[in-house]
Amino acid sequence: MKKQTPTLRDIARETGVHVSTVSRALNPVTGTSITDDVVKRIKEAADRLGYRPNRLAVGLRTNRTMTVGLMIPDITNTIFPPILRGVESVLEPLGYAVIIVNTDSMAAREHQLVDVLRERGVDGIIHAAVLRDDPKIIEVVRGGTPVVTVNRRIEGEGIPSVVNDDALGVRLVLGHLYDEGHRRIAHVAGPANLSTGQFRRKAFKSAATEMGLKLPAKAIQQAKRFDEAEGRRCTEALLDSWNPTAILCANDRLALGALEVLEERGIECPGEISVTGFNDMPFLDRIRPGLTTVRIEQFGVGQESARLLVRMMTEPETTAPSETILPVRLIKRGSVAPPPAE
């Protein structure tokens, strides 16, 4: 004979409290309204009886699935695990499950996966792979699904974003190169269709102008993707057309590609050309000569985006901030030195 699945009523009988009290105690969101002793007693009884909540039934009753979609552009990029951990650190204690999807930085795949998440009935989406102009996400938001973008923004729509201070980061690293004596500073910019690529390029041009650097158009090379292969391609174009003493890259993976080209051409870093990155991916301190970069809030940006999304999902009448900017800081390592004497 099949064993009967324990219910909230069974726990109520076991503990001598009302069924509604059991329900509130086992809900991470509403459990805070009950004393710790009562919550502890109810949870112990639930464990003893082998109770497991029926999420499907709860979803039908509350019109919420307690699931959140997390969209990332590249699952192999080491900056995303800390962001995921930050998201989970907020959502899991509240009873939410996170569904992770990888877009491979492809618009068509992103659109397909957005539909998959909506079909799964997610209560909200945290989007770290969004394009500057993303009509699919705009459609989702207008349809009533809460969305928060991470590290990137959608322009002109007021969709809440949690980002790092790109402009300050670029100014810090460019100022460091300038203070070391560099004047021929090149920039390997990120993709133009991503807000991080556009914002960091604009910040580079603005800061360079303020510092009085007169750089030719060929001093900036635009990458098509934020990866090592594009870092290689752009650095080769720079070295074939100009003679920079420093290369400021829009992210760490582009910088790793630049370092590969310098090594292949027998150019010393930082003795002949200094190289910098952005993001401070894990293990950069173990790669010789150690990459000077800008440290962004990875775990923190995940936490902040999750907190904001929870607020949007549970308090839809409140107005969410359109942009939350987190601090950055310069991390100095061995890839920057004064330019060679001429």
Steps between C-alpha positions, in 0.01 A plus 500: 500500500634840400604718792288812533683827437501718815310828474490834678206369705716212625766746617230716663369200695854403600586847632161618625489817289269618222561389141549862392777537760672191358472642150652833605778336700612286205503797263837684518328828415221486760683297765651815648157599632501202744719451807821305450395231748177425313676495162762262640237266644303493174808438285613218727158338473503542121840328479389223734189428293692525170295794371596646161321806361312450173634795301262430213198521728634815666557655159145428392366650822718813508569548128872489584747223419779617733746470211724767347682487167866601486629570150875511444690553173782248546500225760878453458576860603633490857338827608154342493527232774549769771201691359292181513611435858396852593157449342450165675610639838195728492242285321552156653426601862174650372399171338572590137667261254725645230482376141827581319511536121801578280444718192846463340468875429266419210187712463292222342592257778427764764152556356434126495612459861288794615199316362610179676518683834160658449353160412642369828309779674796671669401778737781725376822511297853616582667571167879525467505448123280784384576712193481880498198476271301190596138503378431152635573602860305823456204285389541275807505798737196657337327164541539527878803284579748676732851522348827629643808525279846433643829659386319628191215737420221533246499857376208736538243263652548550874541128561678467837870416474774423751835598351852587602650845459650455152591866457690518829675169429631618164612831650687323777693270272566768236619736773733230630653454154532877459669536838748231398598719204297348215366732231446258209221301658284277281157361583359160408131585532216258566214424258296802397169318554571451872471785749828400667683532168342835419532654848863400547593628155327835565673523838838432339455771237370751754776438754769503230376839378501641855858380546607671178581176317482547124434151376441402136184314398704180459583511873156346563417155367144368541457136602202302376489284813641516851743209453867412453476450123371854452768630736758337275348639181472855632851499648650377173320783319636751751858379473484488120371857469636691802762487776323520838690475826187383685179316412191555715259211437126518569505168687744239629441245224591759235812577703598131511478492121720810485761337725509194273579718197777686683658172607483358148665812357771505763377828651556524875212590730535734680855584388396610151118512510277512808159325494195546721161327528164553666288278734773319699415144402616225740864382471633811324754540778647162399553592135840657437570786522172541693232708330428852621123534483185655645321294763124501469246373752425148373339333803361839603338573166326162517372572850379849417321387182325219690389734781363744244316227309343361820371848580355534149333157523355542850429875503396578142342829605840646603723676248836329449810713431582504130872463570713384792872569459746305713855616583815375327869516588831480322708186559866562421708202393808439288370576149555877528835680511638829366540507121846429357727803461514640149 
